[in-house]
């Protein structure tokens, strides 16, 4: 495990050639069939999802999409989903539950879109409903943070049986830029915020938020896409097979316990 600072990892995950889900899905899955729309408002290109086969196992894939250039980023709203994206994700998750397909969520977003139209269409409600419903889904859920895992936009796909993070990924309740903007009223202090927020994969492993760190090639995932895909495949195969062996009641109880034990608190008597 490389000894990079949080700021150095932030630079790596924002590298223009860092692989996205559009790179990983063809290498990890076969027969991927994308499904569109939330059946309420429309489709959201910031989240793609559908059914696929993973090493012969039928799965549902739900993934946040980052672009490589301006046109791709405009199409996916810079990987900031609207409410319809989260409602699409929940629709596909419910379908997976019906057929007892494992759900694989690939997280890579700076956060949910906070525009006026998104708020009008119930952004907060859509995220909150995902948190509630994913907690109770009667099928295995594996989530992987590929790069940025920012705010509720990431948390909405982060309720799972097992959370893994790529070695240089970051995962936090708010982005470093948002943290700096609120705490110091200065977004330019993003890198300073990054250093104190405890948001690296190693930090979150120690805090019990994630269970596994997936190694990246030297210098970052962009230096060897095939090696990164192989590392992801090895992890997913072991995790999916392990979770499928568990009875549903055990799975749900362990999922509940996983989130109940996160965090630290102290009690004081008056």
N, C-alpha and C positions, 0 to 999 in steps of 0.2 A: 504494500500500500504506500503510494507516494506521499511525502510530507509537504503538500502544498497548502498555502493559506486559502481561506475562503475566497478572498479576492482573486487569487490566481485561478481557482476553480471556476469562478464566475466568468473570467475571460475565456476559459476553455469551453464552457457550455454555450457561450455566445459566438464561438468561432463560426465563420460563415460557411465552412464545409462540414460542420458537425452533422452526422446522420440524423435524419428525421424518420417518422413512422413510414413515410413513403419509401424509404430505403429498407427499413426493417421488415415490413409486412411481407413483401415478396420472398425474402430470404428465410423467414420463420414459418410461414404458413403456405399451404396449398389450397387451391379452390376458394380463395377469398371472394365472397359475394357481398358487395357493399349494399346496405339498405339506407334509404333516405327518409327524412322527414320525421316530425314529432306527432303527426296526425292532429295538430292543433293550429299551428301557424305556418310552419314551413321547414325548410332544411337549413342546416348550419354547417358551412364548410370547415369551421374550426374544429369540429369533432366528426370523425368518420367511424363507422361501425358496420359490422356485418358478421356473417357466419363464415367459418373456415375450418380447415383440417390442420391439426398440429400433431405431427408424428402419428397419424392415424386416429387421433382423438378429435371428435367434433367439438369446437369451441366457439364462443362469441368473442369478438375482438372489438374493443371500444378505445379509440385513440385520439389524442389531441394533436393537431397538425401544425407544425411550423413550416414556414417557407424558407427558401434559399435565396430569393431575390425579391425585389419590390413587388412585382406582379403576383408572385405566389403569396407573399405576406398580405397583400391587399385582398386577395381571394379568401384567405383564411382569417382575416381580421387580426393579423399578427398573433394568431393562436390564442385569441381572447374570445371564448365562446359566449354566445347569447343564450337566453333562457331556452330557446328551442333546441339548442345543442344538448343541454342537460336533459331535457325532456325526451329527446331522441335516445340518448344514452339509457335513460330509465326504461323506455319502451323496449329496447333491445335486451336489457338486463332481465326484464320480466319474461320476455320470450325465452331467454336462456334458462330461466328458472323452470318454466313449463316443461322443457325438454331435458332438464338436468344437464345442460351443457356448462362446463366451466367457463367463467368470464375472465378474460385477460384485459386489464386496463393499462394503457400506455400513457403516462402523464408527462406533458411537456408544455407548460403555459406560464406566462408571467402573472396570470390572474384572469378572472372573468371580466367581460366587458362591462364597464360602469357607465355607459352612455344613457341618455334620457330614455330612448326607445326601449333599451333593455330593461330599465327599471319599470317602465310602464307595462311591460309584458311579464313582470314578476320575476326578476332575476333572483332576488333573495329567496323567494318561495321555491323556485325551481331547485336551487342549490340545497336548501333545507330539506326538501322532499327527497332528494337523492340521498342525503345523509341518513335520513330515517329509513327509507326503503332498502337501501343497500345493506343496512345493518341486519335486516330480517330476511334477505333473499335466501331461499333454500337450495343453494348451489354454490360450489366453491368460487371464490373471487381472489385473483392474484393481481396486484397492482405493482407497476414498476415506474419509478421516476427516471426518465431518460435524461433530462436536463434541468430545466426550471420547473419547480413545483411551487407555484405561488398562490397564496391566499385561498379563499373559498373556491376559486376556479379549479385548483388542484384537489382540494379536500373533497369535492363532490364526487371524484372518482377514486378517492383514497380510502374509503371505508371498505375493508377487505379482510380476508383471512390471513394474508401475508403480504407485507409491503417490502419490496426490494428497491434499492437505489443503485444506479450506476456510480462508479467510484467518484466521479467529479460532479455528480448531480447535487442540487440544492433543493431543500424542501422547507417551507416556512408558512406561517399563518399570514404573513404579509411580505411583499417584496422588499428588498433592502432600500430601494428608492422610495417606496411608500413609507417605510419605517422612518427614514431620514426626513421625509416631508412632514410627517406628523410630529415626531419628537423634537426635531431641530428647526422645522420650517425651512429646510434647505435640502432639496433633492440632490444637490451636488455632493452631499456627504454620503452618498450611496455606499462607497467602498468602505468608509469608516463604519457604517452600520453593519455591513456584511461581516466585518471582523468580530463583532460582539454578539451576533444574533444566535449563534450555535445552530447553524442550518446545514452543515456539511453532512455527508453520509455517515462519517465516523461519529460526529456529534449525536446524530439521531439514533445510531445503533446503540450508543452508550446510554441514551435517554429512554430506550425501549420503544421508540416510535417506529423504527424499521427493524426487520429481522435479518436482512441479508444485504451485503454489499457485493455488487457484481464488478469484477475487475475490468478495467479498460486497458487498451494497448498503451504503451509508453507515449506520453504526449497528448493522449485523448482519443476518443472513439473515432475521430475523423482520420486518424493515421492508419487504421486498418478496419474497414467496414466488415470484411469477412470474419476476422477474428472476433470482433465485437458481437456479430450475429451468432457466432458459435458459442460464445460465453453466455449469451442470452438464452440460446436454445438449451444448453446444458442445464441451466438453472430452472427454466420453465418446465422441462420434462420431468425433472425430479420433484418439483413443487406440485405440479398438477397431479401426477400419479399419487403422490403422498396424500393430497387433500381428497382425491376421489375415493380413497380407501376408508375415509372416516364416515360414520353415520351422520345424518343431517343434524340430529339433536346435539351431538358432540361438537360438530362444526359450528353451529350457532352459539353454543355456550362458550366455546373458545374464542369466537369472534367478539362476543360481548366482553369477556374477561380481558382480551387484548386491549380494548379501549378504556376499560375501567382502571387499568393499572398504569396508564400513561400519566406522567406528571408527578409533581411533588407538592406537598402542602404541609403546613404546620397548624396545629390547633392550640389556642391559648385560653386558659380559664380566667375569667374576670375575677 
